[in-house]
């Protein structure tokens, strides 16, 4: 592998220093996995699970992977909610399943017939064929009903036998189920003993209350830290040695083999992080939970590059189809065979196969041992379709159309098949397939498309960027509220294809927008360094092999250590597999032992004069950095706690993904009083924007009059205006409130707006600014041209005041936006209340993340105003220091 962009020593030191600081400040030792619904402790190879709502504790084997309803990825969380499950755990082979379900019906005592009716009604997706009652048992002081069930799952199309215990906790029915998958035709009497192998361990450990304890974990395995550090490292690596083409130039080689290898290396790392995030759940992932929704975009890019590369080779290589199966096909088939063989050996060691037939199906990849192998199966199918279509259809346009129709038929067929254990069953088989043919279309019309983008680059970037954001939000909404798994929802079986289509359309559109955005950015920005090139070389192997280590290390409770172990093991294994395949094809292997190829260890020399200058500036830099951080810190606290499910006080963190959920909760609370947070923000805009504009204009006009004209009483009026700077605003407000109260003008927006118009401080500041200009010469020149006084002010003077007006506009807006005290006295009707009044209502007393979310939402508008006016504010500040 030829290294073009080795990493410098300074870059490595910077990254290691930042990573070390983040781990030091955010590191913690995992003792209990805890959510609002329950918690888990681990000791001696056993997981103790406590479910808060049911108030019981039970044990399962340590390697069982489990999810609470509020600590699962989107798909599992939706399923848990629909089935009223509080917790679910499965063995690594997905053969055994333990679940805790609590029904919403409130009861005072246990009624067997009533429970049976509720239980059967909650199993609409199951066809219960046998129900066998065992009687009541006493478990740690709890009277529980023990029974067996044999049922067929309409969603997964499989059979399972269930051993269950039911009882009452906190006035609601609950049931703990231990189930095992079986083939069709088995009865309860045949397999009852097998389900008891696991069920006995679970039910014998049942205890009332929290019995998890404070189990100590092995020191290294229990360590964790902020997972967003992995995103930081990835971003840091991506932007190292990034090249910008310039304002008017484009990188027209953004789709050459070398550049796409770097992109695929980055995206393969994102996919691994995506799967790791899904495994640990959004509660533990924090802001990395967003990767759960963008992983599909990375796979779409792989399909796009494959389609583009095939048609490009077809154009540039004569007789390409004749050598297709000899040169192109083995490059895809061999990694699949090698990785599948590794997973097969691992499955044999674990004893996953029950029969010789199952073993043969796994060996030949018919029954996918590794779920991620679906990509290889589909890409092989797409390669075969490409060869057949272009071999027998000589007209290229017709061939592309036929390809598109075949792929559309594949998508439709896979969508109708629903979910299952066989090929083309599941949304991952079809939600990015069409990107393959889009890559071919882009290759055919690339010159025209890039020519159009070059002329309208900024517009295209903005349109595609905003489109991606909008489609991402819509896709996230459809996934969370509709989803592909509608066949597992009670009562939704009849509309499952429509639900899938509704979810597919925005998600596929989002993937297309992401690909377009990547292409547009690639025309200006080129990434590339030794890390991305290395990841690009092993990208396919990394994608195929990492699932083995996610499963292998799933017992590690510390999310940070779990991520590290999986990433390191996956990269090493992918490298070994890649080099093994290179030896078979007689290609150069990757030799990572030759460190000098990858890193520059030459430390840059610094002169004594430069060293002295840096030391002299060091105290000023430290002080300014401290002041900047102290200003940003309150906003950081709002951003972190306002986007979490609970208040974080003990460690550094990044914002999470629950901002809208927290805002929605508070808005619902305010609506009950006749108001609403969104209505409050609109009311604040109705008050603040007119008040800021009117105040700034009137004060500018007053300052201009004081500076430009001579009139009787000018000095006295100016002294009065100056004196008002030192008078508290509440003094004048008392009389203002009395007048409004007696005239019946309370609960109206106009009196509130007028309250902010008179601003002596703004008049004074603007007049000082105007002394930098020769107003007499400007106004006299305009008056000679026939302009009147207001026209002179509006057309000549006002444009010269842009910096100071921007500053005063910002100050006036912030003052009127944040003035919750006086607005509370003037606007008492809930329908008229402004956003600061909702914060000052004291709801939550500062201990709920919802209140932080409200404060953050209210703060965003002034921040955006400041960002918009920042350039003019800086100009107005620095201009005062310039003397003629």
N, C-alpha and C positions, 0 to 999 in steps of 0.2 A: 504494500500500500504506500503510495507516494504522499508524503505530508507536505502540504503547501503552506499551512498557517500554524506553526507551532505556538504554544502558549508561552508568554514571557514569564520570567520569575516574579516580577512585581504583580502580575495578574493573579498568580497562584497564591501569593502571600496575602493579597487583599481579600480574596474569596475565603481563604482559610481563616483569616482573622474575623471576618464578619460571621461566618458560620459558627466559629467557636463562641463568639459573644452571644449569638442568638441561642445556642444550645445551653450556654451557662445561665442565661436569664430566663429561659422558658423551660428548662429541664425539670422534670419531676419524676418521682418513683410511683409506678402504678401499683396500688394496693387493691383497689376495687374498680371494676368497670361499673359506672353508676349513671343512670338516667333518671328522669322523673318517674318512670314506670317501675324501675327495679334496679338491681345491682348484682354483680357476679364477683365471687372470689375464687381463687385457685389454690389448691393445696394437695400435694401427693398424687398428682395425676387426676384429680377430681375437681369439677366445677360445681360450686354451690351457687344456686340461682335463687334470688329472693324477688318475688313479684309483689310490688307494693299494693296494688289494687285488690289483690286476692289475699294478701298477708300470709303467704306460705313460702317455705323454703324447700327445695329439693336438689338432688345431685345428679349430674350426668358426667360421662367420661370427658376428660380435659380436651380431647381433640374434636369434640362436637362443636360445630360452628353455630352460633346462636345470634338472634336479633330480638331486641325489644321493639315494640311498635314505633317508638320515637328514635330508634337508633339503627335504622335500616335504610338501604337505598330505595329509590323511588318505587321500583317495581314491587319489592317485598313489602314496603310500608303500605302500599295501596292494597295488596292482598291481605295483609294483617288487619287493616281497618275494615275491609269488606267482610271478613270472617269473624270479626269481633275478637281477634286474638291479641293477647297482651305480650306473649313471648313465644318464640318458636326456635327450636334447635334441631340440627340434623347431623348424622355421622358423615365423615368425609366422602363416603360412597353414595350419599343421599338415599340410603336404604331404610334407615330408621329415622323416625321423626317424633319429637316430644313437643307438645304445644300446650299452652295455658290459655283458656278462653273464658271470658266473663261476659255474661249477657246483660243487656240494659234493663231488663224487667226487674222491678223492685218487689221483693217478697218478704214475708215475716217468718215463714217456716218452710221446710222442705216438703214439697208435694211431688211424689214420684210421677204421677200422670201429667201434671203441669210441666215438670221439667222435661219429660220425654217429648211432649208436644213442642216445646220451645227448641229442644235439641234437634229434632227432626226438621223443624222449619228452618233452622240455621244451616242445614246441610243440603240446600237446594242444588248445589253443584255436584253433590254425591247421590248416587243411587244406593241406598242402604238395603242390602239383601237379607241380612241376619242381625237380630238383636237378642243377646243372651244376657239375662239378668243374673248376677251372682249374689246379690244381697248387700246388706249394710255392714260396714266394718268401722272400727274405732281406730283412728290414726292420730296419735299425740293429742288426744282430747277432742278431735274433730270426728263427727259422724258423717261418713262418706258412703255414697252409693257406688258399688263396683259393678261394671257391666262390660260386655264385649260387643263389637260391631264389625260386620264385614260389609265393605262398600266399594263402589266403583266411582272413580274420579272422572267426571265429564271433561274437566279442563285438560288434565295430563293424560287421559285415556289409560289409566292404570288401576290396578286393584290393590287394596290394602286392608289389613285386619287391625283393629284398634282395641286396646285394653285401656279402660278409662275409669277415673274416679271423679264423682261429682258431689258438690256440697254447696253450702251457703257461706259467703263472706261479705261483710259490710252491706248486708241486705240485698245481695244479688247472687244469682246462681253462677257457679263456675264449674269448669270441668278440666281435668288434666288428662291429656290423651297421649298414649304411646302407640305409634303405628309402625307397620312394616309392609314394604312392597312385596307383592306376590304375583305369580302368573295367574291367568284366568283359570277358573275351575276349582280352586282350592276353597275349602270351607273352614269354619271356625275350629271344628274338631281336629282337622288335619294339621293346622299351623299354630294352634293356640300356644303350644309349648315354646315355639320359636320367638313369638312376640314377648313372652315372659322373660326371655334372657336379658333384655334391656329394661322392660317394664318393672321387673322386680327391683332392680337397682334404684330406679327412680322412686317407686312408691314406698320402698322400705326406708328411704331417706326423707320422706315427707315430714315436715315439722311446721307447727304453727308459729307465725311471727318470723322475725329476721334472725336467722341462725347462720349467716355467712361469716360473721366474725371479721377480724382484721388480719387475714392470712398474709404472711410475709412471703414474697416471691423471691426467686433467685435474683441477686442484685442486678446483674447485667440484663436479664430478660425483662425485668420490671421497669427499666428506664424508658422514658419517653420525653418528647419535647415538641415544640410547635412544628406541625407537619408542613406548614407553608414554607419552611426553609428549603424544601425540595423544589418548590416552584421558583424560589429566589435563585437557587443554584442553576436551574435550567435556564432561566432568563439571563442570568449573568453569563453563562456559557454561550447562549445564542448571540448575545450582543458583543461578545469578544471578537475582535477583528472583523466587525461588520463594515461593509463598504457601501457608501452612498454614491449614486451616479452623478449627482449634481442637479441643479434646478431644471436644466433644459435637456439633459441627456437621459437615455434609458438603457438598462441592461437587457439587450436583446438575446442574450444567451442564458436567460433565467430558467430555461427548461432543458439545458444540456445535462448530460449524465452526471457530471461532477456536482453541479448545484443541486439537482434533485436528490442526489445521494445524501447531501447534508440535511436537506429538508426531511427526508424519510428517517434519518437518524434522530432528529429532534422529535418527530411525531411518534416514532416507536417508543421513545422514552415517555411521552405524554400518555400513550395508550397503557403502558405498564402502570403509571401513576393513576390512571383512570380505573384500572381494575383493582389496584390496591385501595383506592378510595371507596369503591363499591364494597370491598370486603370489610373494612373497618367501620363503615357506616358514616352518615353525615354528622352525627353527633360528635364523633371523634375527629372527623376530617376537617371540620371548620370551613374556612374559605375554600379549601381544596374540593369541597363538595360540588363546586361548579364543574369540575372535570367529569362528573357523572353524566352531564348533558352534552359535553363537547367531544367525548371520545369517538362518537360516531363520525364527526367531521374528519378526524385523522384517517379513519378507514376509508372514507370517501376520497381523500387525497390519494391513497394507495391505488384505488380503482381507477381514478382519473389518470394517474401517471402510467398505469399499465395499458389503458386504451390508447393514450397518446403515444407511448413508446412503440406499441405494435404497429400503428399506422405509419409512424415516422420511419421505422425500419422497413416497412413494406414499400415506402416511397424511395428510400435511399439505397436499398440493397437489392440488386437484381437477383431473381430466383430465390427470394427470401422464403416463400412458401415451400419451396422444394426441400430446403434444409431445416424447416421449422421444427420437426419432431426430433431432429438430431442435435440442434444447437439450443433452441429456445426452451423446448419442453423439459429437458432434463434439469435445467436451472431452477425450475419450480417443483418438479416432481421429487427430486432427490432430497431436498430439505424436509419435505413432507414425510417421506419414507423414514428418514433417520430419526426425526423427532417423534414420529408415531411409534417407532420401535422402542425408543427410550420410555415413553409413556406405557407401552405394552409391558415392558419388563417391570416397571414400577407397579403396574396393576396386578401382575402375577405375584409379585412379592407380597402385596397386600391381600392377596386372595380374593380379588374382586370377582373373578370369573367362576361361575357355578358349574357350567357345562363346557364341553369341548366346542360346541357350536358358538357359545358366547366368546370363547377365546379366539376362534377363527374370525368372527365378525370384528373383534377389536384389532386383531393383527393386521387385517387388510383394510382397516379404516372405514368399514361399513358402519360399525357402531363406534362413534367418535369417543374415544377415551378422554381426549383433550377437547373441551368445548371450542377452543380457539382454532381448531383445525378446520372449522367450517369455511374459513377464508380460503384455505388452500384448495378445498374441494370446489368451491365456487370459481376460483380463478382458473383452475384447470378446465372446468366446464366452459368458461368464457374463452379461453385459448382455443379449445376445440371448435366452438361455434365460430370464432373468428376465422380459423383456417378453412372450415367448410364453406362459409359464406363467401369469402374472398377467392377461394379456389374455383368456385363454380359460377360466381357472378362477377363478370369482368367490369361492368359499369360500377365505378366506385360510389357514386351517389346512391344508386339502388342498393348496393351492398350495405352501406351505412344505415339506410332506412330499414332494410331487412334485419340488421343487427338490433336496431332500436325496437322493432316489433317483437323480436324473439325475447329480448330482455324484459320488455313490458309484460309479455305473457308469463315469463318466469316470476316476475314480481306479483302478478295477479294470482298465479297458482300457489305460490308460497304464502301469500296473504290468506287465501281461502283454506289452506291446510291448517292454519292455527299453530299452536305449540305442541311439541312432542319430542321424542327422542331420536327421530330420524332426520335424514337430510332435508333441507329446505323447510324445516318446521321451526319457526321463530322469526321475529322481526329483523334480527341481525342478518338474516339471509337475503333480505330484499330492500332494506331502507337506504342502502347506498349503491345498489347495483347499477342504476342508471348513470352514475358518474363515469362508468367505463366507456359508454358510447359518447358521452359528452367530451371525454378526452380525445376521442377520434374526431369529433366535429371541430374541436379547437385546433387540432393539428391541420385539418383541411383548410380552415379559414383563418389561420393564425395571423398572417400578414395584414389582412383587412381589419381584424379585431384590434390588433396592436396599433395599427395606424389611427383608428378611431380613438383609442384610449390616449394615445400620445397627444392628440389635439385637445381632448377634454379630460386631461388627467385628474385635475382637482375635483371636477364635478363627478367623474366616475368614482373616485375614491370616496367622496362624501355619500353619494347615493348608495353604493354597495355597502359601505360601512354602516350607515343607518339602517339599511335593509337587513343586514345580518343581525343587528341588535334587536330590531323589532321581531324578526322571525325567531330569534333565540327565545325571546320572552313568550311568544305565542306557542312555540314548540314545547317549552317547559310547562306551560299551562295545560296543554293537551295531554302531555305525558303524566302530569300529576292528577288530572281530573278525568281523563278518558282512558288513555293508555291502550297498549296492544294486548293486554291480558284480560280483555273483556269476557272471554269465555269462562274465566274463573269467577266472574261476578254473578251473584245471585240475580236471576231475572234478566240477565243481559245476554243470554246465549243467542237469542234470535237476531240481535243486532251486532254481533261481534265483528263481522266483516266491515260494516259501516264505521264502527268505532275505530278499527284499525286504519281504515282509509283516512278518517278525519285526523288521526294522529300522524299518519305517514306524510300527508301533503305538506304541513308546515315543517316537519323535520327534514324531509328531503330538500325542500326549498332552502332551509337554513344551511344544509351541507353544500348546496350549490353556491349560495352566497358566500360561504366561507372559502370555497375553492376560488371563486372569482376575486375575493379580497386578497387571498394569498398570491394570486397571479399579478394583480395590480401592484401590490407592495413589492413583489419580486422584480418588477420592472425598474424600481428605484433603489431597492435595498438588496444587497447580496450578503448572505451569511456564510461563514466558513472558517473552521479551525480544526485542530487535530481531534478534538473530542467529538464534534458533530460528524466528522469524516469517519472516525472509528465506529460510532454508533450507526452511521449509514451503512458501513460494510457488513455489520452483523444485525441489521434491522429486522430482517425476515426471521432469522434464528431467534432473536430476542423476543419477538412477538410470539413465536410458536412455543418457546420453552418456559417462559416465566410463570405460566399457570401451575407448573409442577411445584415451584417453590412457594407460591402463594398457599397451596394446599399443604406442603410439607411444614412450613413454619407458622401455620395458622394457630398453633397452640401458644405462641408468644403473646403475652398480654400487653406488653408495652408497644404502642403503635409505632413509635419512632424506631425502636430496635427492629420491629417487624419489617418496616419499610427498608431499613438498611440491609438486613439479612437477605430479603428477597431480591433487592436490586443488585447487590454484590454477587450473590449466587447465580442470578439470571444472566448477568453480563459475562461472568466466567464461563458458565455452561454454554452460552451462545457463542462465545469465542472459540471454545473447544470444538463445537459442532461445525462452526464455519471453517475452521482450519482443516478439519477432517474432510469436509466436502471439497475444499480447495485441493487437498492432496489427491482426491479421487479424480478431479478434473485437471490435475497437474498445473495448478495455478499457484502464484506466490501466496504464502500464508502471512498472517498478521503476526509480527514479532514485537510484542509490547515490551520486551526486555531491553530493546534498544531505546532507552529513554531520551537520548539526545535528539532523536528524530521528532519527538513530540514536544519537548520543552526547551526554551531558551533560558539557560542558567547564568547568562551574563548580566551582572548587576550594573545598571547605569551609573557612571561617575558624576559626581556633583562637585563643582568648584567650591573653594573656601568662601568666596564672596557670596555665592548663591546660598551656601549653608548658613552663613551669618544672617542673610536676609530672611530666610525661612524661620530661623530661630527668633528673630525680632518680631515677626508677624504671628508667631505661635500663640502668645497670650491673647492677642486680639481675636484670633480665629476661635480659640477655646471659649472666650466670653461671648462672642456673637453666636456661636453654635449653641451654647447653653441658653441664651436669651430666646433664640429661635425655637428650641425644643420646648421651653417653658410656655411659649405662646401656643404652640401646636398641641401640647399635651392634653388640655381640656377637650379639644375637638377629637383627639385620638380616643379618649375615654368614652365620649359619646358614640363614636363610630364602632368601637369594639362592643360595648355593652348593649348598644341599641340594635345590634344585629345578632345577638346570641339568644339562647333560650334561658340563660341564667346569668347573674352578675358575676364577672370575673374580676377578682381583686388581688390574686396572689401571683400572677405571672403575666409576662408579655404575650400578646396574642394579636391576631389579625381579625378584621371584620369577618363575620360569618354570613350566612345566607337567609337569616330569619327576619330581616328588616321589614319586609312587606307583611309578614305574618304578625309581627309585633304592632305595626301601625294599624293593621286591620282589627286587631283585638281592642286597641284603645279607641279606634273610631266607632266600633260597635258599642263600646261603653258610653261614649259621648252622645251617640244617637239616641240612647234611651232618655237623655235629658232634653232632647229636642234640638241638639246641635249636631256636631260632626267635625272631625279634625280637618277633612278636606274643605268643608265649608268655612272653617276658621281660617285656613290658609288663603282661600279666595277673599274672605273679608279683609284679611291683612293686606292683601294686594290692592284691594279697593281703597284702603286708607293710605298705605305707604307710598304707592307710586304717584298718585296725584299730589299728595302732601310734599313729597320730595321735589317734584317738578315745579310746583307752584312756589314753594319756599325758595328754591334756588333762583328762579327767575325774578321774583320780587326782591330778594336780597341783592341780586346782581344789579337790578335797576336802581335800588336805593344807594348801593355803593358807588355806582357810576354818577348818580346825581351829586353825592357828597364830594366826589373827586373832580368832577367836571365843571360844575356850576357854582356861582357865587350868589347867595340869596340871604335875606334877613333872617337872623336866628340860626344860621348854619352852625356856628361854633357851639351854641348852647345845645342844639339838637344832637350834635355829635358827642358832646360830653355826656348827655343823657343816655345815648345809645351805648357809649363806652361803659357807663356806670351799670347799665342793665346786665353787662357780662358777669357781674359779681352777685347778682340777685338770684336766689334759688327759684326754679321754675314753679315750685309748689305755691309760692306766695301769690303769683298772678293767677294760678289755677283755681284758687279758692273762690275768688270773685267771678271767674269765668264759669265755674260750676254752678254758682248761685244764680247767675243770670239765665243759664240754660235750664236749670231746674224750675225756675219761676215762669219761664216763657214756654215750657213744655217741649223743649227740643232735645231731650235725652233720647237715647236709643236711635240716633240718626248719625249717618256717616259724615255728612257735610260739616257739622260743628267740630267733629274730631279732626277732620282734615284741616280746617281753618286754624285750629289750635297750634299747628306746627309752622304756619306761614311766617310769622314774625320771629326772626332768629338773629339777634344782635351780633352773635359771634360770627355768623356767616357774612354779615355786612362789613364788619371790621376786617376780616381776613381777605375778602375780595377787594376792598379798597386798598389794602396794602399791596395787593398783587397789581392793581391798576397803576400804581405809581411807577412801574417799570416801563410804561408806555407814554408816548407824547400824545395825549388824548386831544389836545387842542388842534394839532396839525391834522390828525385823522378826521376829526369831525368837520373842520373847516373845509378840507378837500372834498368831503362828501356833500357839504352844504352848497358848495359852488356848483356841484353837479345837479342840484335841485332836490336833494334828499331832505326829508323832514326829520324831526328829532327822534321819533320812534323808529323810523327807517334806518337812521344812522346807528342807533343802538342795536337794532336787530340784525342788520346786514353787515355792519362794519366792526362794531365793538364786540358784540357777543361772540363771533367766531374766534377772536383773539384770546378770549377767556376760556377756551375749551379745557385746558388742564385744571384750572382752579374750579371751574364749574363741575368737572367730573369728581373732584375731591369733595366739594360741598354737596353734590348730588348723593354721593355715597354716604357721607356723614348724616345728611338729612333723612335718607332712606333708612339707615340703620337705627337712628334715633326714633323714628315713628314706628318702625317694625318691632323694636324691642320694648316699647313703652307699654307694658302690660298693666302697670299700676293705674295710670290716668285713664286708660281705655276701659279698665274694669269699672270705674266710677261712672263713665259716660255711656257704656254699652253693657247693659245688664241682661238684656234678652239673649237666651242661648243661641238663637238664630242669627244674632248680630255679633256674637263674640269673635274676637280675633285670635290668631294662633298663640301669641304669648299668654293670653288669658287661660288657655287650656293647660299650659305648663304651670302657671301660678295657681291652678286649681288645687295642687297638692296631691293629686291622685297617685297613689303608690308610695308616697313618702320617700321617693328616691331609691327604693329597694327592688323595683321591678324593671326588667329590660324594656318593657313597653314605654315607660316614662322617658328613658334615654332615647328610644326610637323617636318619640314625639319631639324631643329637644333637638335631635339631629335633623329631623325633617324640617323643623322651623328654621334651623340654622343654615340650611342649604341655599335658600334664596339669597340672603345677604352675601354669602360666599361667592355665589355666581355673579352677583352684581359687582363685587370687588374684582373678581377675575376679569370681567369685561372692561372695567375702568382702570385696571392696574397700571397700564402704560401711562395714562394721563395723570394718575395720582403721583407717580414717581417724577414725572416732568414738573408738576406743580411744586413738589417739595424741593427739587434741585434748582429750579429757576430762581427761587428766592435768594439763593446764594450767589447768583451772577450779578455783578455790578458793571455799570457802563464806565 
